Amino acid sequence: MIRQIEPTNFMQLTTRNPVVDVRSPGEFSQGHVPGAINIPLFDDTERAIIGTLYVKSGKEDAILKGLDIALPKVDWYIHTLRKTLPAGDILIHCWRGGMRSAVMAEVFSKAGYDVDLLQGGYKAYRRFIRSELGAPSTIIVLGGFTGSGKTELLHEIASRGEQVIDLEALACHKGSVFGALGQPEQPTNEQFENNLYARWSALNHSRMVWVEDESRMIGRITLPDPLVEHITNSTLIRVELDNEIRIARLVMEYAGFDQQLLAGAIKRIGDRVGGEGTKEAMKALEDKRFDVVAAIVLAYYDKAYLFSMDRRKNKSIHDIHVSGTDMVTDAARIIEFAYKII
């Protein structure tokens, strides 16, 4: 049996039914529904051949060529799916809900699967998730200068039952020029948004949702506009702690990395740190005086953070001083503070 379903129903069903993405491997690697299985009707080369034929000779010739390619692979399609899912209900989509998903829906239906086919395909899914990210939600933004331990605080806040979205973990980047060190390769921007929505949709938005104060860019990831609006316009709790603790935190986090990598990161902000500052930082790095390096870098990032606060003029900003050394107590105080001001 084959049913056509809207994106809202499709997303609800993804929590219990597997998603089969029948687009080409190249399309899939660019971005896909988290957890989806890729069983492509055409590989990248075949898709390019059919696309070229469509432009040069028209739709009918392209369809016939597509059938010539696909029909000999029907057994492979079914065998590949059965290796993952012996039987049951499946969700299928292609790019626009066109012929590729229709053909594969017929193949899998004939093989005994109940198929739900996404109307509008992956394109409709992408449009849907971006609109959903702009839906009303009670967001608490945790901010503060670089080295304030915001990510660790969010993890402790999450351990106490609060709802947290760790944007830096999703982006595989810690935000600063040093942020890629020790991190896996960043996902594509498209996949980041898909993963973000998977986390977003799993939350209860009648309760508070905590995120870290981020700029529009995390490494090479650009946050979607609806999320940027949430971050900019929501209540900000800004943590404050002594500079010595911030410096010590950065030294502990980054001093163990290869000095060439650290030097390269310093050079990337050299124009903004200034010639003398960069020279001093590089000499301190050479001498393994990591506290001096951290202090110079923090001076730059503190100015940048204060400048970024301009976007929050006339917005709700609340400061709270924390120890920076006792995350358990600090997180408890921040949560208690948040419930007082919301």
C-alpha positions in Angstrom: 0.0 0.0 0.0 1.2 3.5 -0.9 0.0 6.7 0.9 0.8 10.3 0.1 1.5 12.3 3.3 2.3 15.9 4.2 5.5 17.0 5.9 3.9 17.4 9.3 2.7 13.7 9.3 5.9 12.6 7.7 7.9 14.1 10.5 5.7 12.5 13.2 6.2 9.1 11.6 10.0 9.4 11.5 10.0 8.7 15.2 9.0 5.1 14.6 9.3 4.3 10.9 12.6 4.2 8.9 13.1 6.8 6.1 14.4 5.7 2.7 16.0 8.5 0.7 16.1 7.5 -2.9 18.2 10.5 -4.1 21.7 10.1 -5.4 24.6 9.6 -3.0 25.8 13.1 -3.8 22.5 14.7 -2.9 22.3 12.5 0.3 25.8 13.6 1.5 24.9 17.2 1.1 22.0 16.8 3.5 19.4 14.2 4.6 16.8 13.5 7.2 18.8 12.3 10.3 18.8 8.5 10.4 17.7 8.1 6.8 18.8 5.1 4.7 20.1 6.0 1.2 19.0 3.6 -1.5 19.5 5.6 -4.6 17.4 5.0 -7.7 20.4 6.4 -9.7 24.0 6.9 -8.7 25.6 10.3 -9.3 26.9 9.4 -12.7 23.5 8.0 -13.8 21.7 11.0 -12.5 24.0 13.3 -14.5 23.4 11.3 -17.7 19.7 11.5 -17.3 19.8 15.2 -16.5 21.8 15.9 -19.6 19.5 13.8 -21.8 16.5 15.7 -20.4 18.0 19.0 -21.4 19.1 17.9 -24.8 16.3 15.5 -25.9 13.4 16.1 -23.6 11.5 14.4 -20.8 10.3 11.3 -22.7 13.9 10.2 -23.7 15.1 10.9 -20.2 12.3 8.7 -18.7 13.1 5.9 -21.1 16.8 6.1 -20.2 15.9 6.1 -16.5 13.9 2.9 -16.9 16.8 1.3 -18.8 19.0 2.0 -15.9 16.6 1.3 -13.0 14.8 -1.9 -14.1 17.9 -4.2 -14.0 18.6 -3.0 -10.4 15.2 -3.8 -8.9 16.5 -6.9 -7.2 19.4 -4.8 -5.7 17.0 -2.1 -4.4 14.8 -4.7 -2.6 17.8 -6.8 -1.3 19.4 -3.6 0.1 16.3 -2.6 1.9 15.7 -6.1 3.3 19.2 -6.1 4.8 18.2 -3.2 6.9 14.4 -3.8 7.3 13.0 -7.3 6.7 9.4 -6.0 6.6 7.2 -3.2 7.9 6.2 0.4 7.2 8.7 2.7 5.5 8.8 6.4 4.6 10.1 7.3 1.1 11.2 10.6 -0.5 13.2 12.0 -3.4 14.0 15.6 -4.1 10.6 17.0 -5.1 8.3 14.0 -4.6 8.4 13.1 -8.3 9.2 10.1 -10.4 12.1 8.8 -8.5 10.2 8.3 -5.2 7.1 7.1 -7.1 9.1 4.4 -8.9 10.8 3.2 -5.7 7.5 3.3 -3.8 6.0 0.9 -6.4 9.0 -1.4 -6.2 8.9 -1.6 -2.4 5.2 -1.8 -2.2 5.3 -4.8 -4.6 7.9 -6.3 -2.3 5.5 -6.2 0.6 6.3 -2.9 2.4 3.7 -0.4 3.4 4.9 2.9 2.0 4.3 6.5 3.0 5.4 8.9 0.3 6.4 12.5 1.3 4.5 15.0 -0.8 6.9 17.6 -2.2 9.9 15.4 -1.3 13.0 16.6 0.5 12.5 20.1 -0.8 9.2 20.3 1.2 10.9 18.8 4.2 13.6 21.5 4.1 11.0 24.3 3.8 9.0 22.8 6.7 11.8 22.5 9.1 13.0 26.1 8.5 9.5 27.4 9.2 9.3 25.2 12.4 12.5 26.6 13.8 10.8 30.0 13.8 7.8 28.8 15.9 7.3 30.4 19.3 9.4 29.0 22.1 10.6 30.2 25.5 14.4 30.5 24.9 16.9 31.2 27.5 20.3 32.3 26.1 23.4 31.7 28.2 26.0 34.3 27.3 29.3 35.7 28.6 32.9 36.3 27.6 35.0 33.7 25.9 36.4 31.3 28.5 33.4 31.6 30.8 32.6 27.9 30.6 29.2 28.3 29.0 29.2 25.0 27.3 30.1 23.1 30.5 27.4 25.1 32.3 24.8 24.1 29.7 25.8 20.4 30.1 25.4 20.7 33.8 22.0 22.5 33.3 20.9 19.7 31.0 21.9 17.1 33.6 19.4 18.7 36.0 16.5 18.0 33.6 16.5 21.3 31.7 16.1 21.3 27.9 19.3 22.3 26.2 20.4 22.6 22.5 24.2 22.4 22.3 24.7 24.3 19.0 28.5 24.0 19.1 28.2 20.2 19.4 25.9 20.1 16.5 28.2 22.4 14.5 31.3 20.4 15.6 33.0 23.7 16.4 33.6 25.8 19.5 33.0 29.1 17.8 36.4 30.9 18.1 39.3 30.8 15.7 40.6 27.9 17.8 37.2 26.2 17.7 38.0 23.5 15.2 40.8 22.1 17.3 40.0 18.6 18.5 36.7 18.6 16.7 35.4 16.3 14.0 34.8 17.7 10.5 31.9 20.1 10.4 28.7 18.9 8.7 27.4 20.7 5.7 25.2 23.7 6.6 22.2 21.8 5.3 22.9 18.8 7.5 23.5 21.0 10.5 20.0 22.5 10.0 18.5 19.0 9.7 20.2 17.8 12.8 19.2 21.0 14.6 15.6 20.5 13.8 15.7 16.8 14.9 16.8 18.1 18.3 14.4 21.1 18.3 11.4 18.9 17.4 12.1 16.5 20.3 11.7 19.3 22.9 8.6 20.5 24.8 8.4 24.1 23.8 5.9 25.0 26.6 9.0 24.7 28.8 12.3 26.7 28.7 14.9 25.8 26.1 18.5 26.8 26.8 21.0 27.7 24.1 24.4 29.4 24.1 24.8 32.9 22.8 26.3 32.4 19.4 27.0 34.8 16.5 25.5 34.0 13.1 28.6 31.9 12.2 29.9 28.9 14.1 33.1 28.0 12.1 31.8 27.7 8.6 28.2 26.9 9.7 25.7 29.7 9.3 22.8 29.5 11.7 19.4 29.7 10.1 17.7 33.0 10.3 14.8 31.9 12.5 17.2 30.6 15.2 19.3 33.9 15.0 16.1 35.8 15.6 15.4 33.6 18.7 18.9 34.1 20.0 18.8 37.9 19.4 15.4 38.5 20.9 15.2 36.1 23.8 16.2 36.6 27.4 20.0 36.6 27.9 21.6 35.4 31.1 25.2 36.6 31.0 27.6 34.9 33.3 30.5 36.8 34.8 33.6 35.4 36.5 37.2 36.5 37.2 39.6 36.8 34.3 42.2 34.6 36.0 39.7 31.7 35.9 38.9 32.3 32.3 42.6 32.4 31.3 43.2 29.2 33.3 40.3 27.5 31.6 41.6 28.4 28.1 45.1 27.2 29.0 43.7 23.9 30.2 41.5 23.5 27.1 44.0 24.4 24.3 47.6 24.3 25.6 47.8 20.6 24.7 47.4 21.1 21.0 50.2 21.2 18.5 51.9 24.6 18.7 51.8 25.0 14.9 48.0 24.7 15.0 47.8 27.3 17.8 50.2 29.6 15.9 48.0 29.3 12.7 44.9 30.2 14.7 46.6 33.3 16.2 47.7 34.4 12.7 44.2 34.2 11.4 43.2 37.0 13.9 46.4 38.8 13.6 45.0 41.9 11.8 42.4 42.3 14.5 44.8 41.6 17.4 47.3 44.1 15.9 51.0 43.7 14.9 52.4 44.1 18.4 49.8 41.9 20.0 50.4 39.2 17.5 54.1 39.3 17.9 53.8 39.1 21.7 51.4 36.2 21.5 53.6 34.3 19.1 56.7 34.8 21.3 54.7 33.7 24.4 53.5 30.6 22.5 57.1 29.8 21.6 58.1 30.2 25.2 55.1 28.1 26.3 53.7 30.9 28.3 50.2 29.9 27.5 48.6 32.2 30.1 50.1 35.2 28.2 48.7 33.9 24.9 45.3 33.4 26.5 45.2 36.9 28.0 46.1 38.5 24.6 43.5 36.5 22.8 40.8 37.2 25.4 41.4 40.9 25.1 40.4 40.7 21.4 37.4 38.4 22.0 36.2 40.6 24.9 36.0 43.6 22.6 34.3 41.6 19.9 31.7 40.3 22.4 30.9 43.8 23.7 30.5 44.9 20.2 28.1 42.1 19.5 26.0 43.2 22.4 24.8 46.2 20.3 22.4 43.8 18.5 20.7 43.3 21.9 19.9 47.0 22.7 16.7 47.3 24.5 16.5 43.5 25.0 16.3 41.6 28.3 19.8 41.1 29.6 20.6 39.8 33.1 24.0 39.4 34.7 25.0 36.8 37.3 28.4 36.3 38.8 29.6 32.7 39.1 32.6 31.0 40.6 33.7 29.3 37.4 35.2 26.5 39.4 32.1 24.8 40.9 29.9 24.0 37.9 27.3 22.1 39.9 26.6 25.1 42.2 26.9 27.6 39.4 24.4 25.7 37.2 21.9 25.4 40.1 22.1 29.2 40.8 21.6 30.0 37.1 18.6 27.7 36.8 17.1 29.2 40.0 17.8 32.7 38.6 16.1 31.9 35.3 12.9 30.8 36.9 12.8 34.0 38.8 13.1 36.3 35.8 10.9 34.4 33.3 
